Amino acid sequence: NYSTGHPALSPDGKQLYFVSDMPGSLGKTDIFVVDVQEDGSFSEPRNLGPTINTEQREMFPFFNGTKLYFSSDGFTGLGGLDVYESAFDAEEGFAEVKNLGQPVNSNKDDFSYIVNEENQQGYFASNREGGKGDDDIYSFEKQSIEICGTAVEKSTEDTIQGALVYLFDSENTLVDSAESNQNGGYCFEVNENVKYLVKGTKNKYLPGENNVISTKDANIDIVLEKILDVRLVT
């Protein structure tokens, strides 16, 4: 009466993640998990819930013990199926999903992402332009670098602690966020040679933003302007 597919075992072999449109699904296809018992039998399937699953398609799970990677067309992305990640904590469960961005994701379908966390090498499939067929397999080596900077006040050039700094990709999709530290500093781990937009906000300050191409030792300051208190003189 329904379909199941895309099986993916956890590294310890104790959980099996899979995709299904079985009763209890939140969308067209959802990601479920079962416990693998010592005798080889399975527990009742558990839906991973609305943090992971949407009203659309969630597919191709891959769990490395600390992060779940999967593809979806239910979140705001670059187009078609995009690859997302969600960090896992034994007590808190799965965290808010993040789009992996370019160059893994494109305006076509991108899916079946797997990665070796030790050497940061992996594979995924895509029907993007430039391939040899409908769906092609691509390999990659993750080369993460950091974009760092400081939140400063426009007039005084004083550093600003507690500013909220947001990182957007070229499609204006939120990639990450951080809070500036006591020295006004912040850092984001990003892919190399990608265009990003960095925005900063704080209460009682006018927001600031800056564009940056991610290269080694990229540094980008965010300038916020303090709003002066205006009082009526009587």
N, C-alpha and C positions, 0 to 999 in steps of 0.2 A: 504493500500500500504506500510505500515511500522509499526514497533512495538514501543510501549511505555511501561515503567515499572519502578519498584523500586521507587515509590513515597515517598517523604520525606518532610514534612511541616517544615517551620522555626518555632522557638519557639513562635513567635507572630502570627502565622497563616496567615501571609500576603504574603508569597512566597511558592510556591510548586516546589521543585526540582525533576527531574525525568530523566530517561535514554531513549534514542531513537536513531534509525538509520534513522530518517526522513531526507528529503532533507535539505541540509545546514550543515549536519554533517561533521566533519573533519576526522573521522575515522569510524571504524566498529560500535561502539556505543559511543555516546557523552552524557555529562550531560547538560541538559537544565534547565531553570527556567521560571516560569510564575508568574505574580502577581495575587493574589486572590482578586477580587473586592468585595466591600461591599454587592453587590447583589448575590455573590457566583459565578459569571462568572470569566473567566480567560483572561488575556492579551495574546498577541501573544508570543509564546515561544521565548526565547533568549538563544542562544548558549553561554556557559561560556567562550569560546574562547581558544586559544592555550596555555595559561598558565595552564589550567586544562586538556583540551582535546588533544589527540594525534591521530595518524593514526590507533591506535589499539583500545582496549576496555577500556572505562571508565564506571564504574558501581557502584551500591549500594551507592548513596550519603547519607550523614547524616550531617545536618547543625545545629549547636547549637547556632547560632547568632554571634559567633566570629570566629569559625573555621569550615571549610568544610572537612569532612573525606570521602574518597571514595577509591575504589579499581581500579587498572589499571595494564595492562601488557604492557603498552607503554613507561614507564620510566625504567631506569636501576634499577633493584631491585634484590631481592634474588631468584626469580624464580616464574613462573606462575603469578597469580594475587597477588599483594602486596597492603597493606593499606597505603595510603598517607594522609597528612593533608596540608591544605592551610589556613593561617590566612586571615581574611576578614577585610577590612577597608572601611567604607562607601564612602570615597572620592577616595581612591587608588584602590579599588576592591580587587581581590584575589592576594595574594603574591605567590612567587615561592613555589612549592610543596616540601614537605619533606617526605622521607620514614620513617615510624615509627620504622623500624628495628626489631631486635629480642627482645623479644620472640614472639611478635604478628605476625611478618612475618616469613615465612619459605621458603623452596625451592618448596613448593606446592602452591595451591591456598588459599589465605586468603582474606576474604571479609565480608561484612555486619557488619562492625564495628560500635558500638554505645557506648557512654560513658556518665555517669552522672558526669558533671564537679564539682559538689559539693563534692561528696565522692570519685571521681575518680574510680568508679566501672563500669564495662560494660561487653559487650558480643561481640563475633565475630564468624564467621564460617570458617571452614577450612577442607580440605581433606588431611591434613598432616598424616604422619605415626603415628600409635599408637591410632588412633580413633576407634570407634565402627562400623562405616559405611562408606559410600562414603564421604558425607559432615556431619561434626559434629559441634555442638554448644559448644563453650568454654566460660567460664567466666574469668574475671581477675580483679585485683585491682592494679591500677597503683602506683608504688612505685618509684617515681623519686628522685634522689639524684644529687649532683653536683660533677663534676670533675673540679678542679681548679688548677691553676699553675701560673708560672711566666716565661716570656721570658727573658733570660739572655745572655750576651755576654761571649763567651768561655774563653777568656784570662783574662779579667778584672773582670768578674762576675757582671758587671753593668747591671741593669735592662734595658729593651728595650721597649720604648713606640712605638706604631703604628705598631707592628709586626702583620701580618695576620696569625691567627691560625686556622687550619682546623681539624675537627673531622671526622674520618672514622670508619665504623663498620668492623667486621671481614671479610666481603666480599669486602672490599675496596670501599664501597659506601659512598659518602660524606653525612654526617648526619647533620652537622652544621658548622658554621664558626663564628669567632669573631676577634676583633682587641684589642690587649693588651692596657691597660689603661696607665695613666701617671706613674704608679708604676710597669709597665710591667705585670700586672696581667690579667687573663682571667678566665672565668668559663663557663661550659656547663652543661645544665640539661640533665641527661641521665637515662637510666634504670639500675637497680642494677644488679651486678654480670654479666656484659657483657664485652667482650674484645673489646677495642677500640684502634685505632692508632691516635695519635695527631701529626700533622705536623705544623711547623712554618716557615714563609718566610718573608723577608724584603729586599728591594733594598739595594745593597752593602753589603749583608750578605750571607754567605753560609747557606742553609736551615738546619733545624734540625728536628728530630722526636723521638717519644717515644711511647712504648706500655704500656697500663694500663688496669687493670681489675677494673671496676667501683664498688667501695665499699664506705661505709660511710667515709667521710673525706679523700677521695682519692686526692692526690696532686701530680702533675707531671709537672716538669719544662721542658722547651724547650730551648736547648742550640744552639745559632746561633753564627757563627764565622764571625767576620768582615773581609771584603776583604780589604787588604792594598792597598793604591794607589802606583802604580809603575811608576816611571818617568825615561825616558832615559836621562842619564848624557852625555853631549857633551863637 
